[in-house]
Amino acid sequence: MAINDNMSPRGVVHAGDLPDQPAPMATEGAVAWMRDNLFNGPFNSILSLIALALVLYIVPGTLSWLVFDANWTGGAEACQANPDGACWPFVSSRWEQFLYGFYEHSERWRINILLIILAVGIAWLAIERLPGRGLAAILMLFVYPVFAFFMLYGSETLGLPIVETSQWGGFTLTLVIALSGIVASLPLGVLLALGRRSKMPIISLLSTVFIEFWRGIPLVAVLFMATIMFPLFLPAGVTFDQLLRAVIGVALFSSAYMAEVVRGGLQAIPKGQYEGAMALGLPFGKMMRLIILPQALKIVIPGIVNTFIGLFKDTTLVLIIALFDLLGVVQASIADPNWSIRSVPYTGYAFVAIVFWICCYSMARYSRYIEDKLHTGHKR
């Protein structure tokens, strides 16, 4: 069959050159990301433009106040002369108080050692190529808290002067409450989640009552009960450290939320996983430890980290029971008449916000890294 060059029936290759086609749309790069995520439809495009307008309206003025027009050197006089910018000399002159609180000046080297060990331990756990990460986890979870307590509080046996918890404060106190609550709430939350799903009615009832009780009251009420009401139930002459009461209250409060997060992960595990474990003859403890809990905890990593972040931010509530964490120390410093300047309160609160944002965002980023490593969900 002869093919006519002027004809191009379907299924016949055209004898001449085809016209150039437009280049395909880019699938990588900033433009492609904006098209796929910000301008992938009329509604999203409108929302993106509104958000961009808000950013352009807020960010320049904020940066101008925080950075470009701010006071970086001098003292109260410089901030008084320029009240329209942030007063960072206020922070630089009080940074020791913000970090150590009212801790004895001659004993602050103990806090420095603990902060260095904490930073090294976190790096040891976070960097995969470092050896002995299992040993690091054991040391940081079990050995470090005991060592930190004796270092902070002191021990006559070890030759360390006693520093009462009423003198603890600042960012150090924030870390003490947050880390203690985090370390205690996760294992307790796992036990409560397992107890609530237990087939034994008494265990299930007790776990349910515990979870619903602590979830049904605000943390402010928990702190008030731990500080004011709890001592009323103690025998005469028996005292309980106020900070320890606050830490226990925060840990129990957080564990109730953690239990529900873990329970959601347990319910997401297919029934076949339980049946397969039982078919292998594994007892309940090994089934949970080796098969069920690793999968469940991997699924709920976002929820666990979200609870940790909420706990870290809730530490600021201890101010109402006269424990001066970072926010409490900053507020006390703002009341100093020597710094009675219009920009000082805003600068202090901005400093607290920046510190908390750095800590919370670091936890969130590490959570994302763990999720991507374990392939816990769809690519975000």
ZATI-338263 format. One record per residue (C-alpha): x, y, z; residue in one letter. Coordinates in pm, 1 decimal, decimal comma, always signed. Each point is the difference from the previous one (the first is absolute). Layout:
% ZATI-338263
REC / X / Y / Z / A
...
END
This chain:
% ZATI-338263
REC / +0,0 / +0,0 / +0,0 / M
REC / +143,2 / +333,2 / -104,2 / A
REC / +14,1 / +280,0 / +255,1 / I
REC / -86,8 / +346,9 / -116,8 / N
REC / +225,0 / +262,4 / +162,7 / D
REC / -291,2 / +243,8 / +9,4 / N
REC / -218,5 / -241,5 / +196,3 / M
REC / +45,7 / -103,4 / +361,6 / S
REC / -259,0 / -261,2 / +85,2 / P
REC / -10,0 / -129,4 / +359,1 / R
REC / +269,2 / -260,8 / +55,5 / G
REC / +223,2 / +124,9 / -283,2 / V
REC / +329,8 / +176,7 / +78,9 / V
REC / +14,1 / +350,0 / -145,3 / H
REC / +270,1 / +29,1 / -259,1 / A
REC / +87,5 / +362,0 / +75,1 / G
REC / +128,2 / +174,0 / +313,8 / D
REC / -253,8 / +56,0 / +274,5 / L
REC / -36,1 / +349,9 / +144,5 / P
REC / +187,0 / +75,9 / +323,7 / D
REC / -198,0 / -65,4 / +314,0 / Q
REC / +17,9 / +222,8 / +310,7 / P
REC / +242,7 / -108,9 / +271,2 / A
REC / -155,6 / -209,7 / +277,9 / P
REC / -78,3 / +174,8 / +323,6 / M
REC / +275,4 / -17,2 / +258,9 / A
REC / -55,3 / -261,8 / +269,6 / T
REC / +286,7 / +103,6 / +227,6 / E
REC / +125,2 / +325,6 / +144,7 / G
REC / -156,1 / +293,4 / +177,7 / A
REC / -242,3 / +91,0 / -280,3 / V
REC / -133,1 / -355,9 / -22,5 / A
REC / -39,8 / -19,5 / +377,9 / W
REC / -192,0 / +328,2 / +7,9 / M
REC / -224,1 / -112,5 / -285,5 / R
REC / -75,5 / -335,2 / +164,4 / D
REC / -43,9 / +123,8 / +356,3 / N
REC / -100,8 / +365,5 / -8,0 / L
REC / -167,8 / +65,1 / -335,0 / F
REC / -153,5 / -335,9 / -93,8 / N
REC / -351,1 / +140,4 / -22,6 / G
REC / -201,0 / +322,3 / +21,2 / P
REC / -80,5 / -36,2 / +370,9 / F
REC / +356,4 / -87,4 / +102,0 / N
REC / +134,5 / +280,2 / -217,1 / S
REC / -223,0 / +255,1 / +176,8 / I
REC / +102,1 / -130,7 / +342,1 / L
REC / +367,0 / +8,6 / -98,8 / S
REC / -26,4 / +360,9 / -116,8 / L
REC / -176,6 / +100,2 / +324,2 / I
REC / +268,3 / -176,1 / +206,3 / A
REC / +273,5 / +168,0 / -203,2 / L
REC / -161,9 / +339,4 / +57,9 / A
REC / -12,8 / -64,2 / +375,3 / L
REC / +364,7 / -104,6 / +1,3 / V
REC / +102,7 / +312,4 / -189,1 / L
REC / -205,4 / +210,3 / +242,0 / Y
REC / +128,3 / -157,2 / +325,2 / I
REC / +353,6 / -126,5 / -60,8 / V
REC / +175,5 / +323,8 / -109,4 / P
REC / -123,6 / +193,2 / +303,3 / G
REC / +82,8 / -285,7 / +235,5 / T
REC / +351,5 / -38,6 / -137,7 / L
REC / +48,4 / +375,0 / +15,7 / S
REC / -97,3 / +6,8 / +369,0 / W
REC / +191,8 / -316,7 / +95,1 / L
REC / +316,3 / +50,5 / -207,1 / V
REC / +51,6 / +308,8 / -210,7 / F
REC / -129,7 / +272,7 / +236,1 / D
REC / +81,5 / -191,1 / +318,9 / A
REC / +246,2 / +104,2 / +269,2 / N
REC / +289,3 / -246,8 / +12,5 / W
REC / +254,4 / +180,0 / +214,3 / T
REC / -0,5 / +231,7 / +294,6 / G
REC / -231,3 / -27,4 / +297,2 / G
REC / -332,1 / +131,2 / +122,0 / A
REC / +92,1 / +349,6 / -117,7 / E
REC / +37,8 / -113,3 / -360,1 / A
REC / -337,1 / -175,6 / +8,7 / C
REC / -158,0 / +305,9 / +160,5 / Q
REC / +132,1 / +215,3 / -282,1 / A
REC / -139,4 / -237,9 / -263,0 / N
REC / -322,4 / -154,1 / +136,2 / P
REC / -126,1 / -92,4 / -348,7 / D
REC / +238,9 / -295,8 / -33,5 / G
REC / +61,3 / -316,9 / +196,1 / A
REC / +218,2 / +37,7 / +309,5 / C
REC / +245,9 / -289,6 / -27,8 / W
REC / +238,0 / +144,6 / +265,0 / P
REC / -272,7 / -98,1 / +247,8 / F
REC / +40,6 / -364,1 / -102,4 / V
REC / +379,1 / +8,7 / -14,2 / S
REC / +22,1 / +155,1 / +346,4 / S
REC / -236,2 / -259,1 / +150,2 / R
REC / +92,4 / -313,8 / -194,2 / W
REC / +155,4 / -171,2 / +302,0 / E
REC / -318,1 / +47,6 / +199,1 / Q
REC / -206,7 / -123,7 / -294,4 / F
REC / +212,4 / -316,1 / -19,8 / L
REC / +72,5 / -77,8 / +366,0 / Y
REC / -285,7 / +171,3 / +182,5 / G
REC / +92,4 / +64,8 / +362,8 / F
REC / +249,1 / -285,3 / +21,1 / Y
REC / +306,5 / +67,6 / +214,7 / E
REC / +253,3 / +185,8 / -212,7 / H
REC / +293,9 / -199,9 / +133,4 / S
REC / -174,2 / -329,5 / -85,1 / E
REC / -112,6 / +77,8 / -354,4 / R
REC / +284,4 / -208,8 / -139,0 / W
REC / -213,3 / -302,3 / +90,2 / R
REC / -272,4 / +114,4 / -239,6 / I
REC / +258,2 / +63,9 / -271,3 / N
REC / +130,0 / -357,3 / +31,0 / I
REC / -353,8 / -140,3 / -20,1 / L
REC / -83,8 / +210,3 / -307,9 / L
REC / +318,0 / -113,8 / -174,6 / I
REC / -73,6 / -365,9 / +78,7 / I
REC / -358,8 / +44,9 / -119,8 / L
REC / +115,5 / +153,6 / -329,2 / A
REC / +255,9 / -278,8 / -53,1 / V
REC / -258,7 / -266,1 / +82,4 / G
REC / -256,3 / +142,2 / -241,9 / I
REC / +261,6 / +20,2 / -274,9 / A
REC / +111,4 / -355,5 / +76,4 / W
REC / -356,4 / -124,5 / -38,9 / L
REC / -81,2 / +211,1 / -305,4 / A
REC / +308,2 / -69,5 / -215,7 / I
REC / -35,0 / -349,6 / -142,4 / E
REC / +360,3 / -55,6 / -96,2 / R
REC / +118,2 / +27,5 / +359,9 / L
REC / +53,8 / -338,6 / +170,4 / P
REC / -162,9 / -114,8 / +322,5 / G
REC / -332,4 / +178,7 / -41,0 / R
REC / -175,1 / -271,3 / +201,9 / G
REC / +235,8 / +63,7 / +288,9 / L
REC / -62,4 / +373,5 / -38,2 / A
REC / -376,4 / -55,4 / +26,2 / A
REC / +41,1 / -200,1 / +320,9 / I
REC / +229,8 / +260,1 / +151,5 / L
REC / -223,5 / +294,9 / -90,1 / M
REC / -323,8 / -166,6 / +110,5 / L
REC / +110,3 / -163,1 / +324,2 / F
REC / +337,7 / +131,8 / +113,7 / V
REC / -15,8 / +365,5 / -103,2 / Y
REC / -319,9 / +88,9 / +195,5 / P
REC / +146,5 / -135,4 / +325,8 / V
REC / +332,0 / +171,3 / -63,2 / F
REC / -177,2 / +325,9 / -89,2 / A
REC / -204,5 / -5,8 / +320,3 / F
REC / +304,4 / -36,4 / +225,2 / F
REC / +187,9 / +262,6 / -199,1 / M
REC / -283,5 / +252,9 / +18,2 / L
REC / -117,5 / -64,1 / +353,1 / Y
REC / +335,2 / -88,3 / +147,8 / G
REC / +120,5 / -266,3 / +241,1 / S
REC / +205,4 / +36,9 / +315,0 / E
REC / +143,8 / -346,1 / -65,1 / T
REC / +128,3 / +109,8 / -340,7 / L
REC / +121,8 / +331,7 / +136,0 / G
REC / -259,1 / +203,5 / -191,4 / L
REC / -179,2 / +274,2 / +197,0 / P
REC / -378,0 / -33,6 / +13,5 / I
REC / -186,9 / +238,8 / -229,2 / V
REC / -371,5 / -3,4 / +79,9 / E
REC / -241,5 / -35,8 / -289,4 / T
REC / -147,3 / +341,1 / +87,4 / S
REC / +322,1 / +147,2 / -140,6 / Q
REC / -27,5 / -185,3 / -328,8 / W
REC / -142,2 / +199,6 / -283,8 / G
REC / +35,1 / +133,7 / -349,8 / G
REC / +55,0 / -221,7 / -300,3 / F
REC / +158,9 / -260,5 / +229,1 / T
REC / -329,0 / -48,4 / +182,8 / L
REC / -186,1 / -16,3 / -331,0 / T
REC / +227,5 / -283,7 / -114,2 / L
REC / -31,5 / -182,9 / +333,1 / V
REC / -380,6 / +0,0 / -10,7 / I
REC / -25,5 / -72,9 / -373,3 / A
REC / +257,1 / -280,5 / -12,5 / L
REC / -133,5 / -161,3 / +316,9 / S
REC / -353,0 / +8,6 / -138,2 / G
REC / +107,4 / -136,6 / -337,7 / I
REC / +205,4 / -285,6 / +144,9 / V
REC / -278,9 / -100,2 / +239,7 / A
REC / -307,0 / +52,1 / -219,8 / S
REC / +94,0 / -227,1 / -291,5 / L
REC / +44,9 / -330,9 / +188,6 / P
REC / -293,1 / +79,6 / +228,1 / L
REC / -213,1 / +85,6 / -302,8 / G
REC / +90,1 / -330,8 / -166,0 / V
REC / -100,5 / -191,5 / +315,0 / L
REC / -328,6 / +190,7 / +22,8 / L
REC / -76,2 / -65,3 / -367,7 / A
REC / +63,8 / -371,8 / +44,3 / L
REC / -206,4 / +4,0 / +317,6 / G
REC / -294,9 / +168,3 / -167,3 / R
REC / +0,9 / -264,7 / -274,4 / R
REC / +41,9 / -282,3 / +249,6 / S
REC / -259,4 / -277,9 / +8,8 / K
REC / +9,8 / +4,0 / +380,2 / M
REC / -291,0 / +223,7 / +106,5 / P
REC / +164,7 / +136,4 / +314,7 / I
REC / +320,4 / +104,6 / -181,4 / I
REC / -196,1 / +149,7 / -287,5 / S
REC / -232,8 / +189,2 / +236,1 / L
REC / +280,4 / +141,3 / +212,7 / L
REC / +196,8 / +111,2 / -305,9 / S
REC / -306,7 / +159,6 / -155,9 / T
REC / -90,1 / +185,8 / +319,2 / V
REC / +357,8 / +126,2 / +36,7 / F
REC / +18,6 / +122,3 / -359,7 / I
REC / -339,3 / +167,5 / -2,5 / E
REC / +59,3 / +163,9 / +338,7 / F
REC / +329,0 / +162,6 / -99,1 / W
REC / -125,6 / +94,7 / -344,9 / R
REC / -309,7 / +158,8 / +149,5 / G
REC / +174,6 / +262,1 / +213,0 / I
REC / +225,4 / +286,0 / -113,8 / P
REC / +369,1 / -2,3 / +81,8 / L
REC / -43,1 / +317,5 / +205,6 / V
REC / -234,4 / -189,1 / +233,3 / A
REC / +248,0 / -288,8 / +18,7 / V
REC / +277,9 / +235,3 / +108,1 / L
REC / -223,4 / +164,9 / +259,2 / F
REC / -103,1 / -337,4 / +139,9 / M
REC / +361,7 / -117,3 / +12,5 / A
REC / +108,0 / +316,8 / +178,8 / T
REC / -290,9 / +81,8 / +229,8 / I
REC / -221,5 / -304,5 / +48,0 / M
REC / +251,6 / -284,9 / -8,9 / F
REC / +182,7 / +108,2 / +319,8 / P
REC / -334,9 / -14,0 / +185,3 / L
REC / -10,2 / -378,6 / -44,0 / F
REC / +350,1 / -54,9 / +136,7 / L
REC / +62,1 / -93,7 / +364,1 / P
REC / +96,0 / +279,7 / +234,4 / A
REC / +363,3 / +96,7 / -29,5 / G
REC / +44,4 / -163,6 / -341,1 / V
REC / +102,4 / +237,0 / -279,1 / T
REC / +28,4 / -49,8 / -371,7 / F
REC / +218,8 / +213,8 / -223,1 / D
REC / -206,6 / +245,2 / -203,6 / Q
REC / +195,9 / -53,2 / -319,4 / L
REC / -32,3 / -377,3 / +30,7 / L
REC / -375,2 / +36,1 / +42,6 / R
REC / -18,5 / +214,3 / -313,9 / A
REC / +210,3 / -248,5 / -199,7 / V
REC / -220,2 / -291,3 / +109,6 / I
REC / -314,6 / +193,9 / -89,2 / G
REC / +132,1 / +93,4 / -343,8 / V
REC / +113,4 / -359,2 / -67,5 / A
REC / -335,4 / -153,0 / +100,0 / L
REC / -190,7 / +259,8 / -199,6 / F
REC / +210,9 / -59,6 / -311,3 / S
REC / -8,7 / -378,9 / +36,4 / S
REC / -379,2 / +0,8 / -38,9 / A
REC / +26,8 / +168,8 / -339,2 / Y
REC / +292,9 / -220,4 / -92,6 / M
REC / -207,3 / -309,2 / +80,4 / A
REC / -266,6 / +98,8 / -251,4 / E
REC / +262,8 / +67,9 / -265,5 / V
REC / +154,8 / -343,4 / +53,6 / V
REC / -343,2 / -165,4 / +10,3 / R
REC / -73,5 / +144,4 / -342,2 / G
REC / +317,6 / -164,3 / -129,0 / G
REC / -93,4 / -334,5 / +157,2 / L
REC / -342,3 / +9,4 / -163,4 / Q
REC / +158,5 / +72,6 / -338,5 / A
REC / +193,7 / -327,4 / +4,7 / I
REC / -177,4 / -265,0 / -213,0 / P
REC / -152,4 / -289,8 / +188,2 / K
REC / +217,7 / -237,4 / -200,0 / G
REC / +308,3 / +125,9 / +182,1 / Q
REC / -146,6 / -109,8 / +332,7 / Y
REC / -112,4 / -333,4 / -142,3 / E
REC / +339,8 / -62,4 / -158,8 / G
REC / +178,4 / +69,7 / +327,9 / A
REC / -232,6 / -230,5 / +191,0 / M
REC / +44,5 / -268,3 / -266,6 / A
REC / +374,8 / +11,5 / +69,1 / L
REC / -73,6 / -70,1 / +363,7 / G
REC / +131,7 / +333,7 / +125,3 / L
REC / -120,2 / +102,3 / +346,1 / P
REC / -176,6 / +332,9 / +39,4 / F
REC / +309,6 / +185,9 / +118,4 / G
REC / +220,2 / -108,9 / -287,9 / K
REC / -280,1 / +51,1 / -251,6 / M
REC / -37,9 / +361,0 / +108,7 / M
REC / +370,8 / +70,5 / +38,2 / R
REC / +120,3 / -162,3 / -323,7 / L
REC / -288,9 / +33,3 / -245,3 / I
REC / -288,4 / +226,7 / +97,8 / I
REC / +152,1 / +295,3 / +185,1 / L
REC / +283,3 / +65,9 / -251,0 / P
REC / -256,4 / +31,6 / -277,7 / Q
REC / -248,5 / +198,8 / +207,6 / A
REC / +255,1 / +249,5 / +129,7 / L
REC / +138,0 / +48,6 / -350,0 / K
REC / -346,8 / +89,4 / -125,8 / I
REC / -66,9 / +257,5 / +273,6 / V
REC / +335,3 / +181,0 / -3,9 / I
REC / -170,2 / +328,4 / -103,5 / P
REC / -248,3 / -27,7 / +286,5 / G
REC / +271,2 / -84,7 / +252,9 / I
REC / +216,4 / +294,0 / -101,4 / V
REC / -304,8 / +227,0 / -4,6 / N
REC / -69,2 / -99,3 / +362,0 / T
REC / +363,4 / +66,5 / +90,3 / F
REC / -16,3 / +344,7 / -157,2 / I
REC / -321,0 / +80,2 / +185,5 / G
REC / +158,3 / -113,4 / +326,2 / L
REC / +307,0 / +214,5 / -62,5 / F
REC / -213,0 / +309,7 / -53,5 / K
REC / -224,3 / -77,8 / +297,3 / D
REC / +298,4 / +29,2 / +233,8 / T
REC / -62,7 / +375,5 / +0,2 / T
REC / -311,2 / -61,4 / +212,8 / L
REC / +212,3 / -80,6 / +305,9 / V
REC / +33,0 / +375,6 / +45,9 / L
REC / -342,4 / +1,7 / +166,9 / I
REC / +136,5 / -217,0 / +284,0 / I
REC / +303,4 / +225,5 / +53,9 / A
REC / +250,3 / -202,7 / -201,1 / L
REC / +197,5 / +237,0 / -219,3 / F
REC / +73,2 / -169,5 / -329,6 / D
REC / +135,2 / +192,4 / -298,9 / L
REC / -320,4 / +198,9 / -47,5 / L
REC / -29,7 / +67,8 / +373,3 / G
REC / +356,3 / +128,4 / +27,0 / V
REC / -48,6 / +224,4 / -302,7 / V
REC / -318,5 / +143,1 / +149,0 / Q
REC / +175,5 / +62,8 / +329,5 / A
REC / +282,4 / +176,7 / -183,3 / S
REC / -243,8 / +218,2 / -193,1 / I
REC / -129,1 / +133,3 / +332,1 / A
REC / +344,3 / +146,7 / +77,5 / D
REC / -46,0 / +381,1 / +13,2 / P
REC / +345,8 / +47,2 / -151,2 / N
REC / -139,6 / -147,3 / -322,0 / W
REC / -330,4 / +184,7 / +3,1 / S
REC / +5,6 / +55,9 / -375,6 / I
REC / -283,9 / -47,0 / -245,3 / R
REC / +185,1 / -251,0 / -220,5 / S
REC / +136,3 / -220,4 / +282,2 / V
REC / -313,7 / -212,8 / +65,8 / P
REC / -45,2 / -70,3 / -371,3 / Y
REC / +368,0 / -88,9 / -34,1 / T
REC / -16,5 / -238,6 / +296,1 / G
REC / -304,0 / -181,2 / -132,9 / Y
REC / +150,3 / -12,3 / -349,5 / A
REC / +312,4 / -159,4 / +146,7 / F
REC / -208,5 / -265,4 / +178,9 / V
REC / -196,2 / -67,4 / -317,9 / A
REC / +319,0 / -43,2 / -203,8 / I
REC / +150,0 / -242,2 / +254,8 / V
REC / -315,2 / -212,0 / +16,2 / F
REC / -38,1 / +3,8 / -377,8 / W
REC / +357,1 / -122,9 / -50,3 / I
REC / -50,1 / -285,8 / +246,9 / C
REC / -340,9 / -103,6 / -133,9 / C
REC / +101,8 / +28,5 / -363,7 / Y
REC / +309,7 / -210,2 / +67,4 / S
REC / -219,0 / -275,3 / +143,6 / M
REC / -235,3 / +24,0 / -296,5 / A
REC / +282,0 / -18,3 / -254,9 / R
REC / +157,8 / -300,5 / +169,1 / Y
REC / -342,6 / -163,9 / +2,9 / S
REC / -31,0 / +54,2 / -375,3 / R
REC / +344,5 / -150,9 / -46,7 / Y
REC / -96,5 / -310,9 / +197,4 / I
REC / -327,0 / -30,5 / -193,8 / E
REC / +178,2 / +16,7 / -334,4 / D
REC / +261,9 / -247,4 / +115,1 / K
REC / -258,6 / -252,1 / +118,0 / L
REC / -235,1 / +63,7 / -294,1 / H
REC / -292,5 / +64,6 / +229,2 / T
REC / -221,9 / +165,5 / -258,3 / G
REC / -32,9 / +172,9 / -334,6 / H
REC / +258,7 / +247,1 / -111,3 / K
REC / -86,9 / +350,4 / +117,3 / R
END
